[in-house]
């Protein structure tokens, strides 16, 4: 389960950092673009979100977080 969170985090970071159109024009990303006021802010949000997923996944892999309960 931890590897899945790391993979999702890497995808989120890549989508924000490389400004992928298919990623940033998705309805959910467009919502955050509208809420945050610019695509640049939404990209930063997705990079930070990705980092959070990676940390969460690593903590799960290390056994600090128990995904089984």
Secondary structure by P-SEA (a helix, b strand, c coil): caaaaaaaaaaaaaaaaaccccccccaaaaaaaaaaccaaaaaaaaaaaaaaaaaaaaaaaaccccccc
